[in-house]
Amino acid sequence: MKTYQNVAELKALVGAPIGVSDWVTIDQTRIDQFAAVTGDDQWIHVDPARAAAGMFGTTVAHGFLTLSLLPLFIRSSHRVNGARMSVNYGLNRVRFPAPVPVNSRLRAHFKLLAFEPIEGGVQLITEVSVEREGQTKPVCVAESVGRLYS
């Protein structure tokens, strides 16, 4: 995990990588729990027998499950000392270029795209690229907008 001593330290890092998360395994239990919470119980996610005969050969994680892991990825990737509060302000763009088969290991790479002062803090726009172990094509690419307040 990369630790930044203060919010201002990030200003010089626009355009640069700011952290890489730990690996997270996406098992069937996590997929099933996400399906139960969201109501998205499509067979490609929750029916291993039927999915085995489908185009992916196994169940696959929901794209939104991958996206929902961004806070977990951030927590193991980097932190900023001196910020009293951080909030998710939204997303500018999200794509899911490749599937996440069950039991895949994922990690996220963060690159700071923008550092914008706001009242009481700063707005950060970060490119997040989620990789699947052993694959070159990312499974999720997003622009995350967050706000840090000091």
SVG drawing of the C-alpha trace seen along z (x, -y; Angstrom):
<svg xmlns="http://www.w3.org/2000/svg" viewBox="-34 -26 39 55">
<polyline fill="none" stroke="black" stroke-width="0.4" points="0.0,0.0 1.2,-3.5 0.8,-6.1 0.7,-9.8 1.5,-12.2 -1.2,-14.8 -3.7,-15.7 -1.4,-18.3 1.2,-15.6 -1.2,-14.2 -1.2,-17.4 2.2,-16.6 1.1,-13.1 -1.6,-14.0 -0.9,-11.6 0.9,-9.1 0.1,-5.8 -0.8,-6.2 -1.3,-2.6 -2.0,1.0 -4.4,3.1 -4.0,6.5 -5.4,9.5 -9.0,10.5 -10.5,13.9 -14.0,13.9 -15.5,17.1 -19.0,18.5 -20.1,17.5 -19.3,13.9 -21.1,14.0 -24.2,15.7 -24.3,13.1 -24.1,10.2 -26.9,11.8 -29.1,12.2 -28.5,8.5 -29.1,7.0 -31.7,9.4 -29.5,10.1 -29.7,13.9 -29.1,14.6 -28.0,18.1 -24.5,17.1 -23.8,15.9 -25.5,18.4 -26.1,21.7 -22.8,23.6 -24.3,26.5 -26.0,24.4 -23.1,22.0 -20.7,24.9 -22.5,25.3 -22.5,21.6 -20.1,19.3 -17.8,18.8 -17.7,22.5 -18.3,21.5 -20.2,18.9 -18.9,15.3 -19.1,12.4 -21.4,9.6 -19.7,6.5 -21.3,4.5 -19.8,6.8 -16.4,6.0 -17.2,2.3 -18.6,2.6 -15.1,3.8 -13.5,0.4 -13.6,-0.6 -11.9,2.6 -9.3,2.2 -8.7,-1.4 -8.3,-0.4 -5.4,1.9 -3.9,-0.3 -3.3,-3.7 -4.3,-6.1 -3.9,-9.8 -3.0,-11.0 -4.7,-14.2 -7.9,-13.6 -10.7,-13.6 -13.3,-12.2 -13.5,-10.8 -16.7,-10.4 -17.5,-8.6 -18.8,-11.4 -19.5,-9.1 -18.2,-7.7 -17.5,-9.4 -17.2,-6.3 -17.3,-2.5 -16.6,0.4 -16.3,4.2 -14.0,5.3 -13.5,8.9 -15.4,11.5 -14.5,12.5 -14.9,16.3 -15.5,17.8 -12.4,18.1 -10.5,15.4 -8.1,13.2 -8.5,9.5 -6.5,6.4 -6.8,2.8 -4.3,0.2 -5.0,-3.5 -3.8,-6.4 -4.6,-10.0 -6.1,-11.9 -7.2,-15.2 -6.7,-17.1 -9.3,-19.8 -9.7,-22.1 -13.2,-22.3 -14.7,-24.0 -13.1,-22.3 -11.1,-19.8 -10.1,-18.4 -11.9,-16.4 -9.8,-13.6 -10.5,-11.8 -8.8,-8.5 -8.5,-5.9 -9.1,-2.5 -8.1,0.5 -9.0,3.9 -6.9,6.8 -7.5,10.5 -4.5,12.6 -2.9,14.1 -4.8,12.0 -3.7,8.9 -7.2,7.4 -8.7,5.6 -12.0,6.7 -13.1,3.2 -11.9,-0.2 -13.5,-3.2 -13.0,-6.9 -13.8,-7.2 -14.5,-10.6 -13.8,-11.0 -13.6,-13.9 -11.2,-14.3 -12.0,-16.8 -9.3,-18.0"/>
</svg>
